[in-house]
Amino acid sequence: MSARAISNFKQTETRSIPFLECNSRKTASTFRQDRSGGAGLEFALIAPFLIMLLFGIFAFGWSMNAVSSVRYTLETSSRSLQLQNTLTQADIQAIATQKLQALGLKDVIVTIVVDPVSGGFRMAHLTASYAFVIDFPYFSAFPINYATTVTVPLVGA
């Protein structure tokens, strides 16, 4: 290689890219000196939607917790019905209401439908209906209606 080629090679090897170097310095100093409030304006436009999304996720999770609690209460009430076949709908409603009030839930409607005897046992269908209302300030209330059913065999009677 000639001396000129070697010197050109050394120059290109140690030379940095001026565009990236200049841009990174300029960007850092530009953001420090920029006082126009563009980031604040963008945050002010997006923040209400993000907050509503956050509250919506929380409210939906809370409603799923309530549905799970209603289902659990219905299953435990159905176990009581299996142990005592003579319980009426009012008795089951009282058992369920007592357990739901301990969990902080109210206005749950529990109904029982018992099938006729077939093969020595009957089937009881317990249904619980629950309305969960999501209510945000400045918005109309959004009710979500849930219903769940548990079917249990009633032996004897």
DSSP file with accessible surface (Angstrom, degrees, kcal/mol):
  #  RESIDUE AA STRUCTURE BP1 BP2  ACC     N-H-->O    O-->H-N    N-H-->O    O-->H-N    TCO  KAPPA ALPHA  PHI   PSI    X-CA   Y-CA   Z-CA
    1    1 A M              0   0  184      0, 0.0     2,-0.1     0, 0.0     0, 0.0   0.000 360.0 360.0 360.0 148.3    0.0    0.0    0.0
    2    2 A S     >  -     0   0   72      1,-0.1     4,-1.9     4,-0.0     5,-0.2  -0.325 360.0-111.9 -82.2 165.2    1.1    3.5   -0.7
    3    3 A A  H  > S+     0   0   82      1,-0.2     4,-2.2     2,-0.2     5,-0.2   0.864 117.5  54.9 -65.6 -35.3    1.6    6.1    2.0
    4    4 A R  H  > S+     0   0  193      2,-0.2     4,-2.3     1,-0.2    -1,-0.2   0.920 107.3  48.9 -66.7 -41.7   -1.4    8.1    0.8
    5    5 A A  H  > S+     0   0   40      1,-0.2     4,-2.3     2,-0.2    -2,-0.2   0.896 110.9  51.3 -64.7 -38.9   -3.7    5.0    1.1
    6    6 A I  H  X S+     0   0   68     -4,-1.9     4,-2.4     2,-0.2    -1,-0.2   0.926 110.2  48.1 -66.1 -41.8   -2.5    4.3    4.6
    7    7 A S  H  X S+     0   0   53     -4,-2.2     4,-2.0     1,-0.2    -2,-0.2   0.901 111.8  49.9 -67.7 -37.8   -3.1    7.9    5.7
    8    8 A N  H  X S+     0   0   78     -4,-2.3     4,-2.3     2,-0.2    -1,-0.2   0.898 110.7  50.8 -63.5 -39.9   -6.6    7.8    4.2
    9    9 A F  H  X S+     0   0  119     -4,-2.3     4,-2.0     1,-0.2    -2,-0.2   0.924 109.9  49.1 -63.9 -42.7   -7.3    4.6    6.0
   10   10 A K  H  X S+     0   0  129     -4,-2.4     4,-1.8     1,-0.2    -1,-0.2   0.895 110.7  51.4 -65.2 -36.8   -6.1    6.0    9.3
   11   11 A Q  H  X S+     0   0  115     -4,-2.0     4,-1.3     1,-0.2    -1,-0.2   0.924 112.5  44.0 -67.4 -43.5   -8.3    9.1    8.8
   12   12 A T  H  < S+     0   0   73     -4,-2.3    -1,-0.2     1,-0.2    -2,-0.2   0.832 111.2  56.0 -71.8 -27.9  -11.4    7.1    8.1
   13   13 A E  H  < S+     0   0  127     -4,-2.0    -2,-0.2    -5,-0.2    -1,-0.2   0.912 116.9  32.5 -70.7 -40.4  -10.7    4.7   10.9
   14   14 A T  H  < S+     0   0  118     -4,-1.8     2,-0.3    -5,-0.2    -1,-0.2   0.619  95.9 102.8 -93.1 -12.0  -10.5    7.3   13.6
   15   15 A R     <  -     0   0  175     -4,-1.3     2,-0.2    -5,-0.2    -4,-0.0  -0.529  61.0-148.9 -76.7 131.3  -13.1    9.7   12.1
   16   16 A S        -     0   0   61     -2,-0.3     3,-0.1     1,-0.1    -2,-0.1  -0.529  30.5 -91.5 -92.0 169.8  -16.5    9.6   13.8
   17   17 A I     >  -     0   0  109     -2,-0.2     4,-1.8     1,-0.2     5,-0.2  -0.697  33.3-158.7 -84.2 113.9  -19.8   10.3   12.1
   18   18 A P  H  > S+     0   0   93      0, 0.0     4,-2.7     0, 0.0     5,-0.3   0.836  84.5  61.5 -67.2 -29.5  -20.4   14.0   12.5
   19   19 A F  H  > S+     0   0  140      1,-0.2     4,-2.4     2,-0.2     5,-0.2   0.953 109.6  39.3 -63.4 -49.0  -24.2   13.7   11.9
   20   20 A L  H  > S+     0   0  108      2,-0.2     4,-2.3     1,-0.2     5,-0.2   0.904 117.1  50.3 -68.0 -40.7  -24.9   11.5   14.9
   21   21 A E  H  X S+     0   0   77     -4,-1.8     4,-1.7     2,-0.2     5,-0.2   0.948 114.3  43.4 -63.5 -45.1  -22.4   13.3   17.1
   22   22 A C  H  X S+     0   0   76     -4,-2.7     4,-2.5     1,-0.2    -2,-0.2   0.915 113.8  51.3 -67.8 -42.4  -23.9   16.7   16.3
   23   23 A N  H  X S+     0   0   68     -4,-2.4     4,-2.8    -5,-0.3     5,-0.2   0.897 107.9  50.9 -64.9 -42.1  -27.5   15.5   16.7
   24   24 A S  H  X S+     0   0   74     -4,-2.3     4,-1.7     2,-0.2    -1,-0.2   0.907 114.0  44.6 -66.2 -38.2  -27.0   13.9   20.1
   25   25 A R  H  X S+     0   0  159     -4,-1.7     4,-1.9    -5,-0.2     5,-0.2   0.930 115.6  47.5 -68.5 -42.2  -25.4   17.0   21.5
   26   26 A K  H  X S+     0   0  128     -4,-2.5     4,-2.6    -5,-0.2    -2,-0.2   0.905 110.1  52.4 -67.2 -40.2  -28.0   19.3   19.9
   27   27 A T  H  X S+     0   0   64     -4,-2.8     4,-2.2     2,-0.2     5,-0.2   0.934 109.2  48.8 -63.7 -45.2  -30.9   17.1   21.1
   28   28 A A  H  X S+     0   0   50     -4,-1.7     4,-1.3    -5,-0.2    -1,-0.2   0.933 116.6  41.8 -62.6 -43.3  -29.8   17.1   24.7
   29   29 A S  H  X S+     0   0   35     -4,-1.9     4,-1.8     1,-0.2    -1,-0.2   0.858 111.2  57.0 -74.6 -30.8  -29.3   20.9   24.8
   30   30 A T  H  X S+     0   0   63     -4,-2.6     4,-1.7    -5,-0.2    -2,-0.2   0.920 106.4  48.7 -66.1 -42.2  -32.5   21.5   22.8
   31   31 A F  H  < S+     0   0  150     -4,-2.2    -1,-0.2     1,-0.2    -2,-0.2   0.865 111.2  50.4 -67.6 -34.1  -34.6   19.7   25.4
   32   32 A R  H  < S+     0   0  170     -4,-1.3    -1,-0.2    -5,-0.2    -2,-0.2   0.886 117.2  39.6 -68.8 -36.0  -33.1   21.6   28.3
   33   33 A Q  H  < S+     0   0  148     -4,-1.8     2,-0.5    -5,-0.1    -2,-0.2   0.653  89.9 103.9 -90.1 -14.6  -33.6   24.9   26.6
   34   34 A D     <  +     0   0   83     -4,-1.7     3,-0.1    -5,-0.2    -4,-0.0  -0.540  34.6 165.2 -74.4 120.5  -37.1   24.2   25.2
   35   35 A R        +     0   0  211     -2,-0.5    -1,-0.1     1,-0.1    -4,-0.1   0.055  39.8 111.1-119.8  24.1  -39.7   26.0   27.3
   36   36 A S  S    S-     0   0   90      1,-0.1    -1,-0.1     4,-0.0    -2,-0.0   0.728  77.6-128.6 -77.3 -20.8  -42.6   25.8   24.9
   37   37 A G     >  +     0   0   46     -3,-0.1     4,-2.3     3,-0.1     5,-0.2   0.734  59.1 141.8  84.4  20.4  -44.6   23.3   27.1
   38   38 A G  H  > S+     0   0   29      1,-0.2     4,-2.4     2,-0.2     5,-0.2   0.908  72.5  48.9 -62.9 -40.8  -45.3   20.7   24.3
   39   39 A A  H  > S+     0   0   79      1,-0.2     4,-2.4     2,-0.2    -1,-0.2   0.903 111.3  50.4 -67.1 -38.7  -44.8   17.8   26.7
   40   40 A G  H  > S+     0   0   47      2,-0.2     4,-2.4     1,-0.2    -1,-0.2   0.898 110.5  49.5 -65.2 -40.1  -47.1   19.3   29.2
   41   41 A L  H  X S+     0   0  111     -4,-2.3     4,-1.8     2,-0.2    -2,-0.2   0.925 110.9  49.3 -65.1 -44.1  -49.8   19.9   26.6
   42   42 A E  H  X S+     0   0  134     -4,-2.4     4,-2.0     1,-0.2     5,-0.2   0.919 112.0  48.7 -61.6 -41.9  -49.5   16.3   25.3
   43   43 A F  H  X S+     0   0  142     -4,-2.4     4,-3.0     1,-0.2    -1,-0.2   0.911 108.9  53.5 -64.7 -40.4  -49.8   15.0   28.9
   44   44 A A  H  < S+     0   0   63     -4,-2.4    -1,-0.2     1,-0.2    -2,-0.2   0.844 111.6  46.2 -63.9 -31.6  -52.8   17.2   29.5
   45   45 A L  H  < S+     0   0  110     -4,-1.8     4,-0.4    -5,-0.1    -1,-0.2   0.855 121.5  35.3 -77.3 -35.0  -54.5   15.8   26.4
   46   46 A I  H >X S+     0   0   90     -4,-2.0     4,-2.0    -5,-0.2     3,-0.5   0.791  99.0  78.0 -91.2 -29.6  -53.8   12.2   27.2
   47   47 A A  H 3X S+     0   0   13     -4,-3.0     4,-2.8     1,-0.2     5,-0.3   0.865  89.8  53.7 -55.5 -45.1  -54.0   12.1   31.0
   48   48 A P  H 3> S+     0   0   69      0, 0.0     4,-2.4     0, 0.0    -1,-0.2   0.914 111.1  47.1 -59.8 -38.4  -57.9   12.0   31.3
   49   49 A F  H <> S+     0   0  149     -3,-0.5     4,-2.3    -4,-0.4    -2,-0.2   0.904 112.9  48.6 -68.6 -39.3  -58.1    9.0   29.0
   50   50 A L  H  X S+     0   0   93     -4,-2.0     4,-2.4     2,-0.2    -1,-0.2   0.905 112.1  48.7 -66.8 -39.2  -55.3    7.2   30.8
   51   51 A I  H  X S+     0   0   89     -4,-2.8     4,-2.7    -5,-0.2     5,-0.2   0.926 111.7  49.0 -67.2 -42.6  -57.0    7.9   34.2
   52   52 A M  H  X S+     0   0   60     -4,-2.4     4,-2.5    -5,-0.3    -2,-0.2   0.899 111.0  51.0 -63.0 -39.1  -60.4    6.7   32.9
   53   53 A L  H  X S+     0   0  107     -4,-2.3     4,-2.4     2,-0.2    -2,-0.2   0.931 110.6  49.1 -63.3 -42.5  -58.7    3.6   31.5
   54   54 A L  H  X S+     0   0  116     -4,-2.4     4,-2.2     1,-0.2    -2,-0.2   0.941 113.8  44.8 -63.4 -46.9  -57.1    3.0   34.9
   55   55 A F  H  X S+     0   0  104     -4,-2.7     4,-2.8     1,-0.2    -1,-0.2   0.866 111.7  54.3 -65.9 -35.9  -60.3    3.4   36.8
   56   56 A G  H  X S+     0   0   26     -4,-2.5     4,-2.5    -5,-0.2     5,-0.2   0.912 108.3  48.4 -63.9 -41.2  -62.2    1.3   34.3
   57   57 A I  H  X S+     0   0  109     -4,-2.4     4,-2.3     2,-0.2    -2,-0.2   0.925 113.5  47.9 -64.2 -42.7  -59.7   -1.6   34.7
   58   58 A F  H  X S+     0   0  133     -4,-2.2     4,-2.4    -5,-0.2    -2,-0.2   0.932 112.9  47.8 -63.4 -45.2  -60.1   -1.3   38.5
   59   59 A A  H  X S+     0   0   14     -4,-2.8     4,-2.3     2,-0.2    -2,-0.2   0.901 111.8  49.6 -65.2 -40.1  -63.9   -1.2   38.3
   60   60 A F  H  X S+     0   0  112     -4,-2.5     4,-2.2     2,-0.2    -1,-0.2   0.923 111.5  48.9 -65.8 -41.2  -64.0   -4.2   36.0
   61   61 A G  H  X S+     0   0   40     -4,-2.3     4,-2.1    -5,-0.2    -2,-0.2   0.902 110.5  51.5 -63.1 -39.3  -61.7   -6.2   38.3
   62   62 A W  H  X S+     0   0  138     -4,-2.4     4,-2.1     1,-0.2    -1,-0.2   0.893 109.3  50.1 -65.1 -39.1  -63.9   -5.2   41.3
   63   63 A S  H  X S+     0   0    0     -4,-2.3     4,-2.5     2,-0.2    -2,-0.2   0.892 108.9  51.9 -67.6 -36.5  -67.0   -6.4   39.4
   64   64 A M  H  X S+     0   0   74     -4,-2.2     4,-2.3     2,-0.2    -2,-0.2   0.889 108.7  51.5 -66.3 -35.5  -65.3   -9.7   38.6
   65   65 A N  H  X S+     0   0   84     -4,-2.1     4,-2.2     2,-0.2    -2,-0.2   0.908 109.8  49.5 -64.4 -42.0  -64.4  -10.1   42.3
   66   66 A A  H  X S+     0   0    3     -4,-2.1     4,-2.4     2,-0.2    -2,-0.2   0.913 110.6  49.9 -63.6 -41.4  -68.1   -9.5   43.2
   67   67 A V  H  X S+     0   0   35     -4,-2.5     4,-2.6     1,-0.2    -2,-0.2   0.920 110.5  50.1 -64.1 -41.4  -69.2  -12.1   40.7
   68   68 A S  H  X S+     0   0   74     -4,-2.3     4,-2.5     1,-0.2    -1,-0.2   0.908 110.6  49.9 -63.5 -39.8  -66.8  -14.6   42.1
   69   69 A S  H  X S+     0   0   21     -4,-2.2     4,-2.4     2,-0.2    -2,-0.2   0.900 110.6  49.4 -66.2 -40.1  -68.1  -13.9   45.6
   70   70 A V  H  X S+     0   0    6     -4,-2.4     4,-2.5     2,-0.2    -2,-0.2   0.924 111.8  49.1 -64.2 -42.6  -71.7  -14.3   44.5
   71   71 A R  H  X S+     0   0   89     -4,-2.6     4,-2.3     2,-0.2    -2,-0.2   0.924 111.3  49.2 -62.7 -44.0  -70.8  -17.6   42.8
   72   72 A Y  H  X S+     0   0  142     -4,-2.5     4,-2.3     1,-0.2    -1,-0.2   0.918 111.7  49.1 -61.7 -44.0  -69.0  -18.8   45.9
   73   73 A T  H  X S+     0   0    3     -4,-2.4     4,-2.3     1,-0.2    -2,-0.2   0.903 110.2  51.3 -63.4 -39.4  -71.9  -17.9   48.1
   74   74 A L  H  X S+     0   0    3     -4,-2.5     4,-2.1     1,-0.2    -1,-0.2   0.904 109.6  50.1 -65.4 -38.7  -74.3  -19.7   45.8
   75   75 A E  H  X S+     0   0   57     -4,-2.3     4,-1.6     2,-0.2    -2,-0.2   0.908 111.7  47.0 -67.3 -40.7  -72.2  -22.8   45.9
   76   76 A T  H  X S+     0   0   13     -4,-2.3     4,-1.6     1,-0.2    -2,-0.2   0.880 111.7  51.7 -69.4 -34.0  -72.0  -22.9   49.7
   77   77 A S  H  X S+     0   0    0     -4,-2.3     4,-2.0     1,-0.2    -2,-0.2   0.877 107.1  53.2 -67.3 -36.2  -75.8  -22.3   49.8
   78   78 A S  H  X S+     0   0    5     -4,-2.1     4,-2.1     1,-0.2    -1,-0.2   0.856 104.8  54.9 -68.3 -31.8  -76.3  -25.2   47.5
   79   79 A R  H  X S+     0   0  123     -4,-1.6     4,-1.9     2,-0.2    -1,-0.2   0.900 106.6  51.4 -65.2 -39.1  -74.2  -27.4   49.8
   80   80 A S  H  X S+     0   0   35     -4,-1.6     4,-2.0     1,-0.2    -2,-0.2   0.905 109.1  51.1 -62.3 -39.2  -76.6  -26.4   52.7
   81   81 A L  H  < S+     0   0    4     -4,-2.0     6,-0.2     1,-0.2    -2,-0.2   0.878 107.7  52.5 -66.5 -36.9  -79.5  -27.4   50.4
   82   82 A Q  H  < S+     0   0   80     -4,-2.1     3,-0.3     1,-0.2    -1,-0.2   0.880 111.2  46.7 -65.9 -37.2  -77.9  -30.8   49.8
   83   83 A L  H  < S+     0   0  152     -4,-1.9     2,-0.5     1,-0.3    -2,-0.2   0.833 124.6  31.7 -74.5 -32.1  -77.5  -31.4   53.5
   84   84 A Q    ><  -     0   0  112     -4,-2.0     3,-1.5    -5,-0.2    -1,-0.3  -0.861  66.7-174.8-127.9  96.9  -81.1  -30.3   54.3
   85   85 A N  T 3  S+     0   0   36     -2,-0.5    -1,-0.1    -3,-0.3    -4,-0.1   0.661  78.4  67.4 -65.6 -15.3  -83.4  -31.1   51.4
   86   86 A T  T 3   +     0   0  123      2,-0.0    -1,-0.3    -5,-0.0     2,-0.1   0.437  69.0 122.8 -89.6   1.8  -86.3  -29.4   53.1
   87   87 A L    <   -     0   0   27     -3,-1.5     2,-0.1    -6,-0.2    -6,-0.0  -0.383  52.2-143.3 -64.3 140.3  -84.9  -25.9   52.9
   88   88 A T     >  -     0   0   72     -2,-0.1     4,-2.3     1,-0.1     5,-0.2  -0.416  28.3 -98.5 -95.7 176.1  -87.2  -23.4   51.0
   89   89 A Q  H  > S+     0   0   90      1,-0.2     4,-2.7     2,-0.2     5,-0.2   0.890 125.2  53.7 -62.9 -36.8  -86.3  -20.6   48.7
   90   90 A A  H  > S+     0   0   68      1,-0.2     4,-2.3     2,-0.2    -1,-0.2   0.897 108.4  49.9 -65.3 -38.0  -86.7  -18.1   51.6
   91   91 A D  H  > S+     0   0   69      2,-0.2     4,-2.4     1,-0.2    -2,-0.2   0.927 112.9  45.4 -65.5 -45.8  -84.2  -20.2   53.7
   92   92 A I  H  X S+     0   0    0     -4,-2.3     4,-2.9     2,-0.2     5,-0.2   0.903 112.1  52.3 -64.7 -40.4  -81.7  -20.3   50.9
   93   93 A Q  H  X S+     0   0   52     -4,-2.7     4,-2.8    -5,-0.2     5,-0.2   0.919 110.2  48.9 -61.0 -41.1  -82.1  -16.6   50.3
   94   94 A A  H  X S+     0   0   60     -4,-2.3     4,-2.3     2,-0.2    -2,-0.2   0.917 112.1  47.8 -65.9 -42.2  -81.5  -15.9   54.0
   95   95 A I  H  X S+     0   0   37     -4,-2.4     4,-2.0     2,-0.2    -2,-0.2   0.942 115.7  44.6 -62.8 -46.6  -78.4  -18.0   54.0
   96   96 A A  H  X S+     0   0    1     -4,-2.9     4,-2.8     1,-0.2     5,-0.2   0.916 112.6  51.1 -65.3 -42.7  -77.0  -16.4   50.9
   97   97 A T  H  X S+     0   0   46     -4,-2.8     4,-2.5    -5,-0.2     5,-0.2   0.914 109.0  51.4 -63.1 -40.7  -77.9  -12.9   52.0
   98   98 A Q  H  X S+     0   0  141     -4,-2.3     4,-1.4    -5,-0.2    -1,-0.2   0.931 114.0  43.5 -62.3 -44.1  -76.2  -13.4   55.4
   99   99 A K  H  X S+     0   0   72     -4,-2.0     4,-1.0     1,-0.2    -2,-0.2   0.887 114.6  49.6 -70.0 -37.9  -73.0  -14.6   53.6
  100  100 A L  H  <>S+     0   0    6     -4,-2.8     5,-2.9     1,-0.2     4,-0.5   0.870 107.3  53.7 -70.3 -36.6  -73.1  -11.8   51.0
  101  101 A Q  H ><5S+     0   0  125     -4,-2.5     3,-0.8     1,-0.2    -1,-0.2   0.856 103.8  56.8 -66.9 -31.2  -73.6   -9.1   53.5
  102  102 A A  H 3<5S+     0   0   89     -4,-1.4    -1,-0.2     1,-0.2    -2,-0.2   0.828 109.5  46.5 -65.7 -28.4  -70.5  -10.4   55.3
  103  103 A L  T 3<5S-     0   0   93     -4,-1.0    -1,-0.2    -3,-0.3    -2,-0.2   0.471 123.0-107.4 -89.3  -5.6  -68.7   -9.8   52.0
  104  104 A G  T < 5S+     0   0   65     -3,-0.8     2,-0.4    -4,-0.5    -3,-0.2   0.649  78.4 125.7  90.4  15.9  -70.2   -6.3   51.6
  105  105 A L      < +     0   0   18     -5,-2.9    -1,-0.3    -6,-0.1     2,-0.3  -0.841  29.8 169.5-109.3 145.4  -72.6   -7.3   48.7
  106  106 A K        +     0   0  149     -2,-0.4     3,-0.1     1,-0.1    -9,-0.0  -0.890  48.9  51.0-143.3 173.9  -76.3   -6.7   48.7
  107  107 A D        +     0   0  140     -2,-0.3     2,-0.5     1,-0.2    24,-0.5   0.861  66.5 150.0  62.1  39.5  -79.3   -6.8   46.3
  108  108 A V        -     0   0   10     22,-0.1     2,-0.6    -3,-0.1    -1,-0.2  -0.900  36.5-147.5-101.1 129.8  -78.5  -10.3   45.1
  109  109 A I  E     -A  129   0A 103     20,-2.2    20,-2.5    -2,-0.5     2,-0.5  -0.869  13.2-169.0-101.8 122.7  -81.6  -12.3   44.1
  110  110 A V  E     +A  128   0A   2     -2,-0.6     2,-0.3    18,-0.2    18,-0.2  -0.943   6.8 179.7-113.8 129.0  -81.4  -16.1   44.7
  111  111 A T  E     -A  127   0A  50     16,-2.7    16,-2.7    -2,-0.5     2,-0.4  -0.934  12.9-152.0-126.6 153.3  -84.0  -18.4   43.2
  112  112 A I  E     -A  126   0A  24     -2,-0.3     2,-0.4    14,-0.2    14,-0.2  -0.984   8.6-175.2-126.2 135.2  -84.4  -22.2   43.4
  113  113 A V  E     -A  125   0A  86     12,-2.0    12,-3.2    -2,-0.4     2,-0.5  -0.996  10.9-161.3-127.2 123.9  -86.1  -24.5   40.8
  114  114 A V  E     -A  124   0A  62     -2,-0.4    10,-0.2    10,-0.2     3,-0.1  -0.924  11.4-139.3-109.9 126.0  -86.4  -28.1   41.8
  115  115 A D        -     0   0   61      8,-3.1     3,-0.1    -2,-0.5     8,-0.0  -0.382  33.3 -91.6 -74.6 158.1  -87.0  -30.7   39.1
  116  116 A P        -     0   0  114      0, 0.0     7,-0.3     0, 0.0    -1,-0.1  -0.261  57.5 -78.1 -64.7 161.1  -89.4  -33.6   39.6
  117  117 A V        +     0   0   95      5,-0.1     2,-0.3    -3,-0.1     5,-0.2  -0.351  56.2 171.4 -63.7 132.0  -88.1  -36.9   41.0
  118  118 A S  B >   -B  121   0A  90      3,-2.4     3,-0.8    -3,-0.1    -3,-0.0  -0.909  66.0  -7.9-146.5 115.7  -86.3  -39.0   38.4
  119  119 A G  T 3  S-     0   0   76     -2,-0.3     3,-0.1     1,-0.2    -2,-0.0   0.789 128.9 -52.8  71.8  26.1  -84.3  -42.1   39.2
  120  120 A G  T 3  S+     0   0   54      1,-0.2    36,-1.1    35,-0.1     2,-0.3   0.430 123.6  65.5  92.0  -3.5  -84.5  -41.6   43.0
  121  121 A F  E <   -BC 118 155A  88     -3,-0.8    -3,-2.4    34,-0.2     2,-0.3  -0.969  65.4-136.3-145.9 164.3  -83.2  -38.1   43.2
  122  122 A R  E     - C   0 154A  53     32,-2.2    32,-3.8    -2,-0.3     2,-0.5  -0.847  16.6-129.7-116.4 157.2  -84.1  -34.6   42.2
  123  123 A M  E     - C   0 153A  59     -7,-0.3    -8,-3.1    -2,-0.3     2,-0.5  -0.919  17.8-158.0-107.8 131.3  -82.0  -31.8   40.6
  124  124 A A  E     -AC 114 152A   0     28,-3.2    28,-2.5    -2,-0.5     2,-0.6  -0.924   0.8-158.3-109.3 132.7  -82.1  -28.4   42.2
  125  125 A H  E     -AC 113 151A  50    -12,-3.2   -12,-2.0    -2,-0.5     2,-0.5  -0.943   7.0-167.6-112.9 111.9  -81.0  -25.3   40.1
  126  126 A L  E     -AC 112 150A   0     24,-3.1    24,-2.8    -2,-0.6     2,-0.4  -0.873   6.9-171.8-100.7 127.4  -80.0  -22.3   42.2
  127  127 A T  E     -AC 111 149A  33    -16,-2.7   -16,-2.7    -2,-0.5     2,-0.4  -0.970   7.4-165.9-123.2 134.6  -79.6  -19.1   40.3
  128  128 A A  E     -AC 110 148A   2     20,-2.7    20,-2.2    -2,-0.4     2,-0.4  -0.977   3.1-164.0-119.9 132.2  -78.2  -15.8   41.6
  129  129 A S  E     +AC 109 147A  49    -20,-2.5   -20,-2.2    -2,-0.4     2,-0.4  -0.951  12.0 176.5-115.1 136.8  -78.7  -12.5   39.8
  130  130 A Y  E     - C   0 146A  26     16,-3.0    16,-3.6    -2,-0.4     2,-0.6  -0.999  19.0-153.7-144.6 133.5  -76.5   -9.5   40.6
  131  131 A A  E     - C   0 145A  50    -24,-0.5     2,-0.5    -2,-0.4    14,-0.2  -0.946  10.7-168.2-110.4 119.0  -76.3   -6.0   39.2
  132  132 A F  E     - C   0 144A  24     12,-3.2    12,-3.4    -2,-0.6     2,-0.6  -0.931   9.6-153.6-106.0 126.8  -73.0   -4.2   39.5
  133  133 A V  E     - C   0 143A  76     -2,-0.5     2,-0.6    10,-0.2     8,-0.0  -0.892   4.4-156.0-108.3 121.1  -73.0   -0.5   38.7
  134  134 A I  E     - C   0 142A  21      8,-2.8     8,-3.2    -2,-0.6     2,-0.5  -0.870  20.0-177.5 -92.4 120.2  -69.9    1.2   37.5
  135  135 A D        +     0   0  114     -2,-0.6     6,-0.1     6,-0.2     5,-0.1  -0.960   7.7 179.4-129.2 113.4  -70.3    4.9   38.3
  136  136 A F    >   -     0   0   43     -2,-0.5     3,-1.7     4,-0.3    -2,-0.0  -0.872  38.9 -99.6-107.8 145.5  -67.8    7.5   37.4
  137  137 A P  T 3  S+     0   0   96      0, 0.0     3,-0.1     0, 0.0    -1,-0.0  -0.356 108.3  15.7 -61.0 141.7  -68.1   11.2   38.1
  138  138 A Y  T 3  S+     0   0  231      1,-0.2     2,-0.3     0, 0.0     0, 0.0   0.503 114.8  87.4  71.9   5.5  -69.4   13.3   35.1
  139  139 A F  S <  S-     0   0  122     -3,-1.7    -1,-0.2     3,-0.0    -3,-0.1  -0.937  84.8-101.5-127.9 157.1  -70.5   10.1   33.3
  140  140 A S        -     0   0  110     -2,-0.3    -4,-0.3     1,-0.1     2,-0.1  -0.408  48.9 -92.7 -74.5 154.6  -73.7    8.1   33.4
  141  141 A A        -     0   0   50     -6,-0.1    -6,-0.2    -2,-0.1    -1,-0.1  -0.360  33.2-150.1 -67.8 144.3  -73.8    5.0   35.5
  142  142 A F  E     -C  134   0A 130     -8,-3.2    -8,-2.8    -3,-0.1     2,-0.3  -0.899  11.2-158.6-120.4  99.9  -73.0    1.8   33.6
  143  143 A P  E     -C  133   0A  74      0, 0.0     2,-0.5     0, 0.0   -10,-0.2  -0.594   4.3-163.7 -82.6 139.9  -74.8   -1.3   35.1
  144  144 A I  E     -C  132   0A  32    -12,-3.4   -12,-3.2    -2,-0.3     2,-0.5  -0.989   9.7-153.0-119.8 119.8  -73.5   -4.8   34.4
  145  145 A N  E     -C  131   0A 127     -2,-0.5     2,-0.4   -14,-0.2   -14,-0.2  -0.839  13.6-173.8 -98.5 127.1  -76.0   -7.6   35.1
  146  146 A Y  E     -C  130   0A  48    -16,-3.6   -16,-3.0    -2,-0.5     2,-0.3  -0.908   6.9-178.7-117.8 147.4  -74.6  -11.0   36.1
  147  147 A A  E     -C  129   0A  76     -2,-0.4     2,-0.3   -18,-0.2   -18,-0.2  -0.994   2.5-178.9-143.0 139.1  -76.4  -14.3   36.6
  148  148 A T  E     -C  128   0A  27    -20,-2.2   -20,-2.7    -2,-0.3     2,-0.4  -0.986   9.4-154.9-138.2 148.6  -74.9  -17.6   37.6
  149  149 A T  E     -C  127   0A  66     -2,-0.3     2,-0.4   -22,-0.2   -22,-0.2  -0.977   4.5-167.1-128.9 138.6  -76.5  -21.0   38.2
  150  150 A V  E     -C  126   0A  13    -24,-2.8   -24,-3.1    -2,-0.4     2,-0.5  -0.991   9.0-158.5-122.1 131.1  -75.4  -24.0   40.3
  151  151 A T  E     +C  125   0A  67     -2,-0.4   -26,-0.2   -26,-0.2    -2,-0.0  -0.953  16.3 173.0-112.3 126.4  -77.1  -27.4   39.8
  152  152 A V  E     -C  124   0A  11    -28,-2.5   -28,-3.2    -2,-0.5     2,-0.3  -0.965  30.4-117.7-131.4 148.2  -76.9  -29.9   42.6
  153  153 A P  E     -C  123   0A  52      0, 0.0     2,-0.6     0, 0.0   -30,-0.2  -0.647  18.1-150.4 -82.7 141.8  -78.6  -33.3   43.1
  154  154 A L  E     -C  122   0A   1    -32,-3.8   -32,-2.2    -2,-0.3     2,-0.3  -0.943  15.0-154.6-111.5 107.6  -81.0  -33.7   46.0
  155  155 A V  E     -C  121   0A 111     -2,-0.6   -34,-0.2   -73,-0.2   -70,-0.1  -0.628  55.5  -6.3 -86.3 139.0  -80.8  -37.3   47.2
  156  156 A G              0   0   39    -36,-1.1   -34,-0.2    -2,-0.3    -2,-0.1  -0.393 360.0 360.0  82.9-155.9  -83.9  -38.8   49.0
  157  157 A A              0   0  106     -2,-0.1    -1,-0.1   -36,-0.1   -36,-0.1   0.728 360.0 360.0  61.3 360.0  -87.0  -36.9   50.0
